[in-house]
């Protein structure tokens, strides 16, 4: 069975950027920059980008391209008994992260519709938590399914299905060729509109003013490395699958640098819109900026709707903002579904279209729990465990597998043969020593915090049954899939490297 390929290098680049740019680029990065010293945060952020983000992205592009396969196939070709690692990555991302991620996109779709008549009313905080989500008092009280979220979820899963069903060229590549330019244009409209608001400069000052004292704290550096790791979709198995669809002559290292720079540049650019609006709010209400900034989800679904209600032409501004979130979200969710699909097709040779139908139905059913009244609480716990433990552990093992159990120079020589930006021994050092050490520090820090007090004030029972067990179940599923016999011949072929 012939492997699908991208029509063009640009199609691949836009798909990789589409995967990397997600909801977090718009709200998480801006909030982190503000919290961790404004302009000064760029020092740890850019350091993390060059010492961990880009080297790991090159590694994942290199593995997929040289071994010609999805994460499980590529790892199996490196070392047979490490196939489980690839399965774990694509399994917890498909049957974990994407299940709640699509529900957040469904919230964004609801708020896109609500924007036109400012349907969140005078108190967006009360509307979001009490009316829209109707959050229950504990994860154990599942409550009812929230109908508007459920209906939006059907639409989002339909979009995902339609795009991935059409394949690599006619589905994912075509969608990203539409989505990415659309996202950049909409974001530019938001930024320039927001900069024209009264008080915008006050927000921009807060966003960019360097506070060098804050970057002396280790937590800032750890969070900068975490942010880079998550924002580039590293450890998801996505970039390995995407690069496996590239033809032999492909400029891999240049594509890795471009993907990383476009992703981080977009985060920085979108932050101007976020903080201009917060500056406008502070100015309009006569409050200090610190009083109108709220964290992550609150920033998008509480602070922004409130600002939109106050500004002239706000309903259109709100609609564009939430449309940006929907587009950024879908371009990321399709990449997760593709990473899992690619892995199953590689190993079991199942008909791709039938497989997409099954995955979409299972994914939709798995998402339903996050549309209930306890959905936000479940989302918070599952996200915490999968991103803080699953992704980080995959990243550590990925570096160990390629850096120590496989001759990393094979990948490096292959990349240097076909790429314009050449890699030296510095890259080997970063992959073998530096990146795994940073990820181990992040992991140990998280475990230490976990032991000291239960995350988010939840009960230990909720954290164990929802968070820890979700991680363990995906790990068991990974070992099960790895133990099944190969139904295709892909694993018998080697890589592209001219050794």
C-alpha positions in Angstrom: 0.0 0.0 0.0 1.6 3.3 -1.2 2.1 5.9 1.5 0.2 9.1 1.0 2.3 12.3 0.5 1.9 16.0 0.9 1.3 17.8 -2.4 3.9 20.5 -1.5 6.4 21.5 1.2 4.1 24.5 1.9 1.2 22.1 2.5 3.3 20.2 5.0 4.5 23.4 6.7 1.0 24.8 7.1 -0.2 21.5 8.5 2.7 21.4 11.0 2.0 25.0 12.0 -1.7 24.2 12.2 -1.0 21.5 14.6 1.3 23.6 16.7 -0.9 26.7 16.8 -3.9 26.0 19.1 -6.1 27.5 21.8 -3.1 27.9 24.2 -1.2 30.2 21.8 -4.0 32.7 22.1 -4.7 32.7 25.8 -2.0 30.7 27.7 1.1 32.3 26.2 -0.2 35.9 26.8 -1.1 35.2 30.4 2.2 33.5 31.1 4.2 36.4 29.6 2.3 38.8 31.8 2.7 36.7 35.0 6.4 36.0 34.5 7.9 39.4 33.9 6.4 40.6 30.6 9.2 41.3 28.1 11.7 39.6 30.4 9.7 36.3 30.0 10.9 36.2 26.4 14.5 35.4 27.6 13.5 32.0 29.2 11.0 31.4 26.4 13.4 32.0 23.5 16.2 30.0 25.4 13.7 27.1 25.7 12.8 27.4 22.0 16.4 27.1 20.8 17.7 24.6 23.4 14.6 22.2 23.6 11.8 23.1 21.3 13.6 23.3 17.9 16.0 20.4 18.6 13.1 18.1 19.6 11.0 19.2 16.7 14.0 18.4 14.3 14.2 15.0 16.1 10.5 14.2 15.6 10.6 15.4 11.9 13.8 13.4 11.4 12.4 10.2 13.0 9.2 10.3 10.9 11.0 11.1 7.7 14.0 8.8 8.0 12.1 5.8 9.4 9.1 6.5 7.1 6.3 5.9 9.6 3.9 7.0 12.3 5.3 7.0 15.9 4.8 3.3 16.7 6.2 2.2 13.3 9.1 4.5 13.5 10.0 3.4 17.0 9.5 -0.3 16.1 12.0 0.2 13.3 14.5 1.7 15.7 14.0 -0.9 18.4 11.3 -3.5 18.3 10.6 -3.6 22.0 10.1 0.2 22.1 7.0 0.2 19.8 4.8 0.7 22.9 6.2 4.3 23.3 4.8 5.3 20.0 1.4 3.7 20.8 1.3 5.4 24.2 1.8 8.9 22.7 -0.9 8.5 20.0 -3.3 6.7 22.4 -3.4 9.2 25.3 -3.5 12.1 22.8 -6.4 10.5 20.9 -8.3 9.0 23.8 -7.4 11.7 26.3 -6.3 15.1 25.1 -8.5 15.4 22.0 -11.6 14.3 23.8 -11.7 17.4 26.0 -9.9 19.6 23.5 -12.8 19.3 21.1 -15.2 20.3 23.9 -13.3 23.5 24.5 -13.6 24.2 20.8 -17.4 23.5 21.2 -17.5 26.2 23.9 -15.7 28.6 21.5 -18.3 27.8 18.8 -21.1 28.5 21.3 -19.5 31.8 22.2 -19.0 32.7 18.6 -22.8 32.5 18.2 -23.5 34.3 21.5 -21.2 37.1 20.3 -23.7 38.4 17.8 -26.2 39.4 20.4 -23.9 39.5 23.4 -25.8 36.6 24.8 -23.7 36.3 28.0 -25.4 39.3 29.5 -24.1 41.7 32.1 -22.2 39.2 34.2 -20.1 36.9 31.9 -18.5 35.2 34.9 -21.8 34.0 36.4 -23.1 33.2 32.9 -20.1 31.0 32.0 -19.8 29.0 35.2 -23.4 28.9 36.4 -25.6 29.0 33.3 -23.5 27.8 30.4 -21.4 25.1 32.1 -23.6 24.8 35.3 -20.6 23.4 37.0 -21.3 20.8 39.6 -19.8 20.9 43.1 -17.5 17.9 42.6 -16.2 15.5 39.8 -18.3 12.7 41.4 -21.5 14.6 40.6 -21.7 14.2 36.8 -25.0 16.0 36.4 -26.7 16.6 33.1 -25.4 16.9 29.6 -25.4 20.6 28.6 -27.4 20.7 25.4 -25.7 23.7 23.6 -22.3 22.2 24.3 -23.4 18.8 23.1 -24.9 20.2 19.9 -21.7 22.2 19.1 -19.6 19.1 19.9 -21.5 17.1 17.2 -20.6 19.8 14.7 -16.9 19.9 15.7 -16.6 16.1 15.5 -18.3 16.3 12.1 -15.7 18.8 10.9 -12.9 16.7 12.2 -14.3 13.6 10.5 -14.9 15.3 7.1 -11.3 16.7 7.0 -9.4 13.6 8.1 -11.7 11.3 6.0 -10.6 13.0 2.8 -7.0 12.0 3.4 -3.7 13.8 3.7 -3.7 15.9 0.4 -7.4 16.5 -0.1 -8.3 16.7 3.6 -5.6 17.9 6.0 -3.4 19.8 3.5 -6.3 21.5 1.9 -8.0 22.4 5.2 -4.8 24.0 6.5 -4.2 25.9 3.3 -7.6 27.5 4.0 -7.5 27.6 7.9 -4.0 29.0 8.4 -4.2 32.1 6.1 -7.7 32.7 7.5 -6.4 32.5 11.1 -3.6 34.9 10.4 -5.9 37.4 8.7 -8.5 37.3 11.5 -5.8 37.6 14.1 -4.3 40.6 12.3 -7.8 42.3 12.2 -8.1 41.7 16.0 -4.7 43.1 16.8 -5.0 46.3 14.8 -8.6 46.8 16.0 -7.6 46.2 19.6 -4.6 48.6 19.4 -7.0 51.4 18.4 -9.0 51.1 21.6 -8.7 53.7 24.5 -6.3 52.4 27.1 -4.7 49.8 24.7 -1.2 51.0 25.3 -1.6 50.5 29.1 -2.3 46.8 28.4 0.7 46.6 25.9 3.0 48.1 28.5 1.9 45.5 31.1 2.4 42.7 28.5 5.9 43.7 27.4 7.5 45.7 30.2 10.4 43.6 31.4 10.6 42.6 35.1 14.0 40.9 35.2 13.5 40.1 38.9 10.8 37.5 38.1 13.0 35.5 35.7 15.5 34.7 38.5 12.9 32.2 39.9 13.4 28.6 38.7 9.6 28.1 38.2 9.6 30.7 35.4 12.2 28.7 33.5 10.5 25.4 34.1 7.2 26.9 32.9 8.9 28.4 29.8 10.2 24.9 28.9 6.8 23.3 29.5 5.1 25.9 27.4 7.5 25.4 24.4 7.1 21.6 24.7 3.3 21.7 24.7 2.9 24.5 22.1 5.0 22.7 19.4 2.9 19.5 19.8 6.0 17.6 21.0 5.5 14.1 22.4 2.1 13.8 20.6 3.3 11.6 17.8 1.9 14.1 15.4 5.1 15.6 13.9 6.5 12.1 13.4 3.4 11.1 11.4 3.3 14.4 9.4 6.9 14.2 8.4 6.5 10.6 7.3 4.3 11.9 4.4 7.1 14.0 3.0 9.0 13.0 -0.2 12.6 12.0 0.1 14.0 15.3 -1.0 12.6 17.6 1.8 14.3 20.5 3.7 13.5 19.1 7.1 15.6 21.3 9.4 14.4 24.5 7.7 10.8 23.3 8.0 11.4 22.7 11.8 12.8 26.2 12.3 10.0 27.8 10.3 7.3 25.8 12.2 8.8 26.9 15.5 9.3 30.5 14.6 5.8 30.9 13.0 4.2 29.2 16.1 6.0 31.4 18.6 5.7 34.6 16.5 1.9 34.0 16.3 1.7 33.6 20.1 3.6 36.9 20.6 1.5 38.7 18.0 -1.9 37.4 19.3 -0.8 38.6 22.8 -1.1 42.2 21.5 -4.8 41.7 20.9 -5.4 40.1 24.2 -3.6 42.8 26.3 -4.9 45.8 24.2 -8.4 44.6 25.1 -7.5 44.1 28.8 -5.9 47.6 28.8 -9.2 49.0 27.3 -11.2 47.3 30.1 -9.0 48.6 32.8 -9.2 52.1 31.3 -13.0 52.0 30.9 -13.6 50.7 34.4 -11.0 52.9 36.1 -9.4 49.8 37.6 -5.7 48.7 37.7 -4.9 46.2 34.9 -4.2 43.4 37.5 -7.9 43.5 38.5 -9.2 42.6 35.0 -6.6 39.9 34.1 -7.8 36.4 34.8 -6.1 33.1 34.2 -6.4 30.9 31.1 -10.0 29.8 30.6 -11.3 32.8 32.5 -9.4 35.1 30.2 -11.2 33.7 27.1 -14.7 33.1 28.4 -15.1 35.8 31.1 -12.7 38.7 30.7 -13.0 38.9 26.9 -16.8 38.7 26.7 -17.0 41.4 29.3 -14.6 43.6 27.3 -16.5 42.9 24.1 -19.8 44.1 25.7 -18.1 47.4 26.5 -16.5 48.2 23.2 -18.1 49.8 20.1 -18.8 47.1 17.5 -17.9 44.6 20.2 -20.2 41.9 18.9 -18.3 41.7 15.6 -14.9 41.8 17.5 -16.2 38.9 19.8 -17.3 36.9 16.8 -13.9 37.2 15.1 -12.1 36.3 18.4 -14.0 33.2 19.0 -13.8 32.2 15.3 -10.0 32.4 15.6 -10.2 30.0 18.6 -12.4 27.6 16.6 -10.1 27.6 13.6 -6.9 27.2 15.7 -8.6 24.4 17.6 -9.8 22.4 14.6 -6.4 22.6 12.9 -4.9 21.1 16.0 -7.5 18.4 16.6 -7.3 17.0 13.1 -3.6 16.5 13.6 -4.2 14.4 16.7 -6.7 12.2 14.9 -4.4 11.8 12.0 -1.5 10.7 14.2 -3.6 7.9 15.7 -5.1 7.0 12.3 -1.7 6.8 10.6 -0.4 4.5 13.4 -3.4 2.0 13.1 -3.2 2.0 9.3 0.6 1.4 9.4 0.3 -1.6 11.6 -3.0 -3.3 10.8 -3.6 -2.2 7.2 -7.2 -1.3 8.0 -9.1 0.7 5.4 -8.5 4.3 6.3 -12.0 5.6 5.6 -13.7 2.8 7.7 -11.2 3.5 10.5 -12.0 7.2 10.5 -15.7 6.4 10.9 -15.0 4.2 13.9 -12.5 6.6 15.5 -14.9 9.6 15.1 -17.8 7.7 16.8 -15.6 6.5 19.7 -14.0 10.0 20.0 -17.4 11.6 20.1 -18.8 9.2 22.8 -15.6 9.7 24.8 -16.1 13.5 24.7 -19.6 13.4 26.1 -18.5 13.2 29.7 -16.8 16.6 29.3 -20.1 18.2 28.1 -21.8 17.4 31.5 -22.0 19.6 34.5 -18.8 18.0 35.9 -17.1 18.4 32.5 -14.9 21.3 33.5 -13.7 19.5 36.6 -12.9 16.3 34.7 -11.2 18.3 32.0 -9.0 20.0 34.5 -7.9 16.7 36.1 -7.4 14.7 32.9 -5.5 17.6 31.3 -3.2 18.0 34.3 -2.2 14.3 34.4 -1.9 13.7 30.6 0.1 16.9 29.9 2.3 16.9 33.0 3.0 13.2 33.1 2.1 11.5 29.8 3.7 14.0 27.5 6.8 14.7 29.6 7.6 11.0 30.1 7.2 10.4 26.3 9.6 13.2 25.6 12.2 11.8 28.1 11.9 8.3 26.6 12.0 9.6 23.0 15.4 11.3 23.7 16.7 8.2 25.5 15.5 5.8 22.6 17.0 7.9 19.8 20.0 9.4 21.7 21.2 6.2 23.5 19.7 3.1 21.9 20.0 4.2 18.3 22.9 5.9 16.5 21.7 9.5 16.6 24.3 10.4 14.0 22.3 8.2 11.5 19.4 10.7 11.8 21.7 13.7 11.8 23.6 12.6 8.7 20.3 11.9 6.9 19.0 15.4 7.8 22.2 17.1 6.8 22.2 15.3 3.4 18.7 16.8 2.5 18.5 20.0 4.6 19.8 23.5 4.1 20.5 24.1 7.9 23.2 21.7 8.9 23.3 20.0 12.4 26.5 19.6 14.4 27.5 17.7 17.5 25.6 20.3 19.5 22.3 18.8 18.4 23.4 15.3 19.6 24.3 16.8 23.0 21.0 18.6 23.4 19.0 15.4 22.6 21.1 13.0 24.6 21.7 15.1 27.7 20.2 18.6 27.9 16.5 18.0 26.9 16.0 14.8 29.0 17.5 16.5 32.0 15.2 19.5 31.6 12.2 17.2 31.2 13.2 15.2 34.3 13.4 18.4 36.3 9.9 19.3 35.1 8.6 15.8 36.0 10.2 15.8 39.5 8.9 19.3 40.2 5.3 18.2 39.3 5.6 15.0 41.3 6.8 17.0 44.3 3.9 19.4 44.1 1.5 16.5 43.7 2.7 14.7 46.9 2.7 17.9 48.9 -1.0 18.7 48.3 -3.7 17.4 46.0 -3.9 19.2 42.7 -6.5 21.9 42.4 -8.0 21.1 45.8 -9.7 18.0 44.4 -10.0 14.9 46.6 -7.3 12.2 46.3 -10.1 9.8 45.1 -11.0 12.0 42.2 -7.4 12.5 41.2 -6.6 8.8 41.4 -9.7 7.5 39.6 -9.9 10.2 36.9 -6.3 11.4 36.5 -3.9 8.7 37.4 -6.1 5.8 36.1 -6.7 7.6 32.7 -2.9 7.7 32.2 -2.5 4.1 33.3 -5.3 2.8 31.0 -3.8 4.5 28.0 -0.4 2.9 28.9 -2.1 -0.6 29.2 -3.8 0.0 25.8 -0.4 1.0 24.3 1.3 -2.3 25.5 -1.7 -4.2 24.2 -1.5 -2.6 20.7 2.3 -3.1 20.6 1.9 -6.8 21.4 -0.5 -7.5 18.5 1.2 -9.1 15.4 1.9 -6.8 12.4 -0.6 -7.2 9.5 1.5 -5.2 7.1 5.2 -5.5 5.9 6.1 -1.8 6.8 8.1 -2.8 9.9 10.4 -5.0 7.9 11.7 -2.1 5.8 14.5 0.1 7.2 15.0 3.8 7.0 16.1 6.3 4.2 19.5 6.9 5.7 22.5 6.2 3.4 24.7 4.7 6.1 
